[in-house]
Amino acid sequence: MSIGTLTRIAVLAVVLAAASNARAQSLKLEGSDNPIDVTADQGFELQQDNKRVIARGNAKAVQGEVTIAGDELTADYRTKADGGNEVYRVYVSGNVTMKSASETATGDSAVYDFDKGVLVLEGKVVTLVNPEGSVTAQRALQYWSNERVAVAEGSAMAEDKDKRRLYADKLIAFFREDPAARTAKTSSVALPHGRGDITLLQGFGNVRMETPKETVRGERGTYNIETGLATLDGSVKITQNNSQLGGGFAVVNVKGGTSRIFANAKAAGMPGVRENGRVSALIAPQTKQDAAAPTASPTGPAQDKGQK
């Protein structure tokens, strides 16, 4: 969102909105990188003391190829050293839809923190769909663009274009490193890249992997997209037609179509499934409701050189 002087433009927008709500009002805000255009059917409210602009009624924010829409949109801004203003956080509530060139995400509310590069979608049903597959959850979907990590919580399910599905109470996706991000960090509103960029999926709690040939269950699981190997740990069961195998650890070769079951990870000669330390401390950015009370700023995922 881009703005020359946020106060002057926002006040003008409020006056215009009061005069006529028949057509959508618009303004521009300065984001951390690119201009953000905002429109709303019912106009805007400027809270100068809180450094906040609220757009109501079919509110929509567009930054480049990304669009965020909802019933109400709140933009928190700050004054820069040169006297200008910039938006550092956007919160959207009610019938939220977020679209990029290839992804569409939906939920009941969304918050994007420009400084942290963190998107959090929450709702009874949260979805992310692209040409390579989809992710759904019944609580929240977080995406940390700088760390290239996404987390889906609450009866989460990931499905690829070949209809292979991975279910879990919590799913964690690790994305391939983006060479461009090493040279220039961006704080633009962002959605995850396509699932083709995912290198590893981890599932925790009531894990279930479904392929056209079998269903594998366990307490924890990992799926390496590049090698096609999946491992499941803890009370593992493999079901094929009317047959079922049980054990403590399973190795599934998705590409090769073979499955093996062992008493434990040691017997398989492989490390057990554990949660990667990079995401052990995920904390959602401050929401609109939280903004009224000062709290510590969100911290990013802990960086762990360990297993991935």
C-alpha positions in Angstrom: 0.0 0.0 0.0 1.6 3.4 -0.9 1.1 6.8 0.7 2.7 10.1 0.4 1.3 11.6 3.6 -1.0 9.0 5.2 -2.8 11.5 7.4 -3.9 13.9 4.8 -5.1 11.2 2.4 -6.8 9.2 5.0 -8.7 12.2 6.4 -9.8 13.1 2.9 -11.0 9.5 2.4 -13.1 9.7 5.5 -14.7 12.9 4.4 -15.5 11.4 1.0 -16.9 8.3 2.6 -19.2 10.3 4.8 -20.5 12.2 1.8 -21.2 9.2 -0.4 -21.1 5.5 0.4 -22.5 4.6 -3.0 -19.1 3.9 -4.5 -15.9 2.4 -3.1 -13.3 4.8 -1.6 -9.6 4.2 -2.1 -6.3 5.3 -0.7 -2.6 4.3 -1.1 -0.3 3.4 1.7 3.5 2.9 1.8 4.4 -0.7 2.6 7.9 -1.9 3.4 8.6 -2.5 -0.3 5.9 -1.8 -2.9 2.9 0.5 -2.9 -0.4 -1.0 -1.5 -3.7 0.1 -2.9 -6.7 -0.1 -0.6 -10.4 0.2 -1.4 -13.5 -0.1 0.8 -17.2 0.3 0.2 -17.9 2.0 3.5 -14.8 4.2 3.7 -11.9 4.6 6.1 -11.3 5.5 9.7 -8.0 7.2 10.8 -6.8 6.6 14.4 -3.9 9.1 14.6 -3.0 8.3 18.2 -2.8 4.5 17.4 -1.2 5.2 14.0 -3.9 3.0 12.4 -6.2 3.1 9.4 -9.3 0.9 9.2 -11.1 0.1 5.9 -14.6 -1.2 6.2 -17.0 -2.9 3.9 -15.6 -5.2 1.2 -12.1 -4.0 2.0 -9.4 -5.0 -0.4 -5.6 -4.4 -0.4 -3.5 -5.0 -3.5 0.3 -5.1 -3.6 1.7 -6.2 -6.9 0.2 -9.5 -7.9 -1.1 -10.2 -4.3 -4.6 -9.3 -3.2 -6.1 -9.5 0.3 -9.8 -9.1 0.8 -12.2 -9.2 3.7 -15.0 -7.5 5.6 -12.6 -5.2 7.4 -9.0 -4.4 7.0 -6.7 -2.7 9.5 -3.3 -1.3 8.6 -0.8 -0.3 11.4 1.8 2.3 10.3 4.8 4.1 11.7 6.7 7.3 11.0 10.0 6.8 9.3 13.2 8.8 9.9 12.5 11.0 6.8 9.1 11.9 8.2 7.1 9.6 5.9 4.9 6.8 7.0 5.0 3.1 6.2 2.7 0.2 7.0 4.3 -2.6 9.0 1.3 -4.9 9.7 -2.1 -5.6 8.0 -4.9 -7.4 9.7 -8.0 -8.6 7.8 -11.2 -10.1 9.4 -14.4 -11.7 8.0 -14.5 -13.8 4.8 -10.8 -13.5 4.2 -9.4 -14.4 0.7 -5.8 -13.9 -0.2 -4.7 -14.5 -3.8 -1.4 -14.5 -5.7 -0.6 -15.5 -9.2 -0.9 -19.2 -8.4 -2.2 -19.6 -4.8 -5.5 -18.8 -3.1 -5.8 -18.9 0.7 -9.0 -18.5 2.7 -9.9 -18.1 6.4 -11.9 -16.1 8.9 -9.0 -13.7 9.7 -5.5 -13.0 8.6 -2.5 -11.0 9.8 0.6 -10.2 7.9 3.7 -8.8 9.7 6.0 -7.0 7.2 9.0 -6.9 9.5 8.9 -10.6 10.3 7.7 -11.7 6.9 5.0 -13.8 8.6 1.5 -14.6 7.4 -1.0 -16.2 9.8 -4.5 -17.3 8.7 -7.0 -18.5 11.3 -10.5 -19.9 11.0 -12.8 -22.9 11.5 -11.5 -24.0 8.0 -8.3 -22.6 6.6 -7.3 -23.5 3.0 -4.4 -23.0 0.7 -4.8 -24.2 -2.9 -2.4 -24.1 -5.9 -1.9 -26.1 -9.1 0.4 -28.6 -7.2 -2.1 -29.4 -4.4 -3.8 -28.1 -1.3 -3.5 -27.7 2.4 -6.5 -27.4 4.8 -6.6 -27.0 8.6 -9.3 -26.3 11.2 -7.3 -23.9 13.3 -4.5 -21.9 11.7 -2.0 -21.8 8.8 1.3 -19.9 9.4 3.9 -19.1 6.7 7.3 -17.7 7.6 8.6 -16.3 4.3 12.2 -15.6 5.4 12.6 -19.0 7.0 10.7 -20.8 4.2 8.5 -22.7 6.7 4.8 -23.2 6.8 2.7 -24.7 9.7 -0.9 -26.0 9.5 -2.6 -26.8 12.8 -5.9 -28.5 13.7 -6.9 -31.7 11.7 -4.5 -30.6 9.0 -4.4 -32.3 5.6 -2.0 -31.9 2.6 -2.8 -33.3 -0.8 -0.6 -33.3 -3.9 -1.7 -33.4 -7.5 -1.4 -37.2 -7.5 -4.0 -37.4 -4.7 -1.5 -38.6 -2.1 -2.6 -37.3 1.3 -0.9 -36.7 4.6 -3.1 -36.0 7.7 -1.9 -34.9 11.1 -2.9 -32.7 14.1 0.0 -30.5 13.0 1.8 -30.4 9.6 5.1 -28.6 9.0 6.3 -27.9 5.4 9.9 -26.9 4.6 10.4 -25.0 1.4 13.5 -25.1 -0.9 15.8 -22.1 -0.3 15.2 -19.2 -2.6 18.5 -17.9 -4.1 17.0 -14.4 -4.6 16.1 -14.2 -0.9 19.8 -14.5 0.1 20.7 -11.3 -1.7 17.5 -9.2 -1.0 15.0 -9.8 1.8 11.5 -8.7 0.9 8.8 -7.6 3.2 6.1 -7.6 0.6 2.8 -9.4 1.3 3.5 -13.0 0.3 2.0 -16.4 -0.1 4.0 -19.6 -0.1 5.5 -20.7 -3.4 3.9 -23.7 -5.1 4.1 -27.1 -3.4 6.7 -28.1 -6.0 9.1 -26.0 -3.8 8.4 -28.1 -0.7 11.3 -30.4 0.2 10.0 -31.9 3.4 6.7 -32.5 5.2 6.5 -33.4 8.9 3.4 -34.5 10.7 2.7 -34.8 14.4 -0.3 -36.4 16.2 -2.7 -38.9 14.5 -0.6 -39.0 11.4 -2.1 -40.8 8.4 -0.6 -41.1 4.9 -2.9 -42.3 2.1 -1.7 -43.4 -1.3 -3.7 -45.2 -4.0 -2.4 -48.6 -2.7 -2.3 -48.3 1.1 -2.9 -46.3 4.2 -0.1 -45.9 6.8 -0.8 -44.6 10.4 1.5 -43.5 13.2 2.1 -40.9 15.9 4.7 -39.0 13.9 5.9 -38.9 10.3 8.1 -37.3 7.7 7.8 -37.2 3.9 10.9 -36.3 1.8 9.4 -34.9 -1.4 12.7 -35.1 -3.3 13.5 -38.7 -2.5 10.0 -40.0 -2.2 10.7 -41.7 1.1 8.2 -41.4 4.0 8.9 -42.6 7.6 6.3 -43.1 10.3 7.1 -43.6 14.0 5.0 -44.8 17.0 2.3 -47.5 16.9 2.6 -47.8 13.1 0.0 -49.7 11.1 0.1 -50.3 7.3 -3.2 -51.3 5.7 -3.4 -52.7 2.1 -6.8 -54.0 1.0 -7.9 -56.3 3.8 -4.3 -56.9 5.2 -2.7 -55.0 8.0 0.8 -54.9 9.4 1.8 -53.4 12.7 5.1 -52.2 14.3 7.0 -49.3 15.7 8.5 -47.8 12.6 7.7 -47.8 8.8 9.6 -46.8 5.7 7.4 -46.1 2.7 8.9 -45.6 -0.8 6.2 -43.6 -2.5 8.0 -43.5 -5.9 9.0 -47.2 -5.8 5.7 -48.5 -4.3 7.3 -50.5 -1.5 6.7 -50.4 2.2 8.7 -51.9 5.1 7.8 -52.1 8.8 10.2 -52.5 11.7 10.1 -52.8 15.5 11.7 -49.4 15.8 13.8 -46.8 14.1 17.0 -48.4 15.3 16.1 -51.7 13.7 15.5 -49.8 10.4 18.9 -48.2 10.7 17.3 -44.7 10.6 16.8 -41.9 13.0 13.5 -41.6 14.7 11.0 -38.9 13.7 11.4 -35.7 15.7 10.2 -32.2 15.3 12.7 -29.9 13.7 14.0 -27.2 16.0 13.5 -24.5 13.4 9.8 -24.4 14.2 9.8 -25.3 17.9 9.1 -21.7 18.9 6.6 -20.4 16.3 4.7 -17.5 17.7 1.9 -15.8 15.7 2.2 -12.1 15.2 0.0 -9.8 17.2 -3.6 -9.8 16.1 -6.0 -6.9 16.1 -7.5 -7.8 19.4 -4.0 -8.2 21.0 -2.9 -4.8 19.6 -4.6 -2.9 22.3 -2.2 -4.3 24.9 1.5 -3.9 24.5 3.3 -7.3 24.2 6.7 -8.5 23.1 7.1 -8.6 19.3 6.9 -12.0 17.6 10.0 -14.1 17.3 10.8 -16.2 14.3 11.5 -19.9 14.2 14.6 -21.0 16.1 17.3 -21.9 13.7 18.4 -25.5 14.1 21.2 -27.1 12.1 19.8 -30.6 13.0 17.6 -33.0 11.1 15.2 -31.7 8.5 
